[in-house]
Amino acid sequence: MRFLLKDFKGVLISDFYTAYDSINCPRQKCLIHLIRDLNDDLLKEPFNEEIKALISEFAALLKPMIETVHRFGLKKRFLRKHKIDVKRFFARLSQREYLTEAAAKCKKRFEKNRDSLFTFLDYDGIPWNNNNAEHAIKAVALLRRDFSGVTTTKGICDYMILLSICETCRFKGVSFLKFLCSGEKDIDAFVNTELKRERNTNPISQQNPKKFLLEIRGQHI
């Protein structure tokens, strides 16, 4: 894995599989996985007041962040304001000594992953979960069904490259077929070209909406 990602320069979004910790890049751990694990801990010990309080405090920390994402999107200029709350959360956590094993284990997990739980606050376009990857991997499961065990290593590698490009195009809202036909090798460059073409062929969208509505009614300002 370290060899495959040796030139990776982005933010790696993953679950809590420890192998990812060896990758030298910023990391964002999936908070949905963390929430599931915390819920499981609480279900195992429903009368554990320590773990109940810790989970409630984490939920109170995360909820405003998700509300900001829903309102403004994954924009660091809006999300950075929550960093002070993260700092306070860990400051309070560091001063506590838990008596129950489950709560102490949760505290240790939070502190161990401190630098990778809220990375999305510092970057544009970085989600707080790895749902995109989990949805994308479904196509691999369909591949196993369609191949029915009859394939080669080269065939799988070629398919995975095309699948990666296809899913990236889908997430960026551009046509996979158009990207292949364009001859472009950089998806971001293709996206920018498409946006420029759309603006050039759709000058109406650049006008003042109120002025445009008046003009089509035969009036002018």
N, C-alpha and C positions, 0 to 999 in steps of 0.2 A: 504493500500500500504506500509506503514511504517513497518507493521508486516511481510509482504511477503518478503521485502527486508532488514530486520534487520541484516542479516548475510552477506549481499552483500559487497564484498571488492574491486570490480573493479571500472571502470569508467562508470557512467550511462550516456548514450547518449539518449537525449530526445528532444521533441519539447518544447515549452514555457509554457506548462500546469503547473500552479503554484504548484500543489500537489507534483511534483517531487522535489521541493525545500526543502521539509522536510526530504528527504533522506540524511543520514549522510555519504556521500561519495563524491569523486571528480565527477564533472558533466561536460558534454560537450553538449551545446545546439546546435541543428541542425541549421547550418548557411544557409542551403537552405530555411528553413522556414523563417528565418530572411530576406533573400534576397527577397522572395516573398512578405513579408509584406512591405518592403521598396519600392518595385516596385508599390505595391498598393497605398501607400501613395503618390508616385510621380504621378501616373495616376490621382489621385483625385485632385492634385494641380500641374499641369504640368508647371506652370509659377512661382512656388515658388523657387527662386534662392537659398535660404538657405538650403532647404532640398535636392535640386539638388547637391549642392556642398558637403554636408555631405555624401550623397550616393556615389558620385564619389570618395571621399577620402577613404571611406570604401572599395570600389571596388579595388582601387589602392593598398590598404593594403592586401587584400585577394588574389589577382591574383598571386603574386609571391609565396605565400604559396602553392597554388594549382599546380603551375608549378613544385615546388619542390617535391610535392607528386607524380606527374606524372613521374618525372625523377628518384626519389630515393625510392619511396614508403613511407609508414607511419613510418618513422624512426626518432626518436627524435634527433639523432646526426646531422641530416641534417636540421630538422625543427626548432631547438632551435635558430638558427641565426635570425629568424624572430621576436623573442621576443622583441628585442630592438625597432623594428618598431611599435609593439603593444603599448609599453610603450610611445613612442612619440605620437602616435595617441590619446591616452587617455589624455596625458598631454596637447595637443593642444585643445582637446575637452573641458577639464575642464575650460579653460580660455575664452571660448566663451559664450556669452549671445545671445540667438536667440530671434527674435521679433515675429516670427510666431509660432502659437500653434503646428503645425505639426512638425517643426524642433525641438522645445523644447521637445516635446514628444519623438522624436527619440533619442535625447541626453540623456534624462532620462532613456530610455530603455537600451541604450548602457552602461551607468554607473551602472545601477542596475545589469546587467548581466555580468559585466566585468570579474569576476572570472570564468565564465563558457563558455565564447565564444571561447577561444583559449587554452583550456586544452589539446587538441590534440598535441600541440607543445611540451609537456612535457612527452609524453608516446609513446611507440612503439605500432603500430597496432590499434590506436584509430582514427576512421574516423571523419571528420568534419561535417558529416551529419548523419541522421538516416535512410538512404535509405534501408539499410539491414533489419531493423525492419519493414519498410513499405512493403517491398517485402514479408517478411515472414508472415505478417498478412493476406496476400491474401489467404493463405491456410485456415485460419479460416473462411473467407467468403465462400470458397468452401465447408467447413464442414457444414455450415448452409444449403446450397443447398442440399447436399447429405443426411443429416439427416432428412430433411423435417419436423422438429419439433418433431420427434419421437426419444427421447433419455433420458438418466438419468444424474443426476449430476455426478455420479461415471464414467459413460461412457465419459462424456466431460472431466473430470479431467485426466483420463487415456490417452485420445487422445491428450490432450494438452501437457502432459509429453513427449509422443512419438514424437509429432510434434516439440517440442523444441529440442529434441535430433537430429531429422532428419535434421532440419535447421542448427544446429550447425555443424553437420558432413558435410553438403553441403558447408557451408562457409569455412570450414577448408580443403576441398578437399579430404575427405575420404568417403568410402562407408558406408552408414547407415546400410546395411545388414551385412557387415563384422564386423562392430563394435558390433552389437547385438550378432552375433555368437561368437565373441571373448571372451565374458564373462567379459571383461574389464568394469570398472565403470567410469574411468576417460578418457575423450575424448582426452585430451592433451597427456596423457601417451600412448594411442593407436596410436595417430599420430606419436609420436616419435618412437614407435615400428615398425610402417609401414615404416618410413624413413630408419631405420637401416636395416630392411629386404630388402628394395629396394637397398640399397648400397651394401649389402652382395651378392645379386643375380645379381647385375649389376656392376661388378668390372671395366668394360670398362669405365664407367663414371668417375672413379677415376684416370684414366690414363691421361697422357699428350696427348691432342687431336692430336697434330702434330705427335707425336711418334706413336700413334695408327694408323693414316692414312698411315704412311710410312710402318708399319708392315703388314697391310692387303694388301699392294701392293707388298709384298715380299722383302721389303727393311728394313734395320735396321740402327739405328744410333749408 
